[in-house]
């Protein structure tokens, strides 16, 4: 009997997030370890939490998720 090896898939992805203040698009990790600020206006886009981040901006798409 041939066993197919199980390859785990990551539960985190990169997200394309739109800043609520200046509408700038930025790619951030879905589980940030520190506060993520917008490059343009320095509004906080995401904050860390227990497992996933708390997103303050609008999530446009998940980058790299199939």
N, C-alpha and C positions, 0 to 999 in steps of 0.2 A: 504494500500500500504506500503510495507516494504522498507524503505530507507537504502541503504548501506552507511555506513559512509566513507567519503573520507579521506584517510590518505595521507598527502603530502609526497613526496619522496624528499630527499635532492638533490640539484643540484651540490654539491661538492663531491668529492671522494678522496681517497688516490691513488697516482700514484707511480709506480715503475719507477724510473728515473736512467739512466746510465750516469755517469760522462764522459764528453767529453775528459778529460785529462787522468785519471787513469783507466777508465772503471769500477769503483766501482758501484754496484747497491745499491740504497737507496730508501726507501719509504718516500714520502713527501705528504703533503696536497695540493690539487689542488688550494686552495685559501690561500696562506701563508700571514701572517700579518707582516713578516719581512724577510730579506734575508736569504735563506737557503744555507748553505755551505756543501760541501762534507766532510765526516768524515775523509777521508784519506789525501787528498791533499788541502783541504779548497778552492777549486774552487767554485764559486757561481753557484748553480744549479737552483735557482728560486728567483724571486723578486716579491714583491707585486705590484698589480695594482688595478684598481677600483673594479673589481668584481672577476676576476680570476687572477692567478699568471702568470708571464711571465717565461716560462720554458727555461732554457739555455741548459739543458742536453736533451738526447734522451729519450722520453717516451716509456717504454717497454710495460707496461700494466696498466690498471686501476684496482686496488685492491678493491674488494667488490662491484663492479658494476655488476648488473645482465643483 
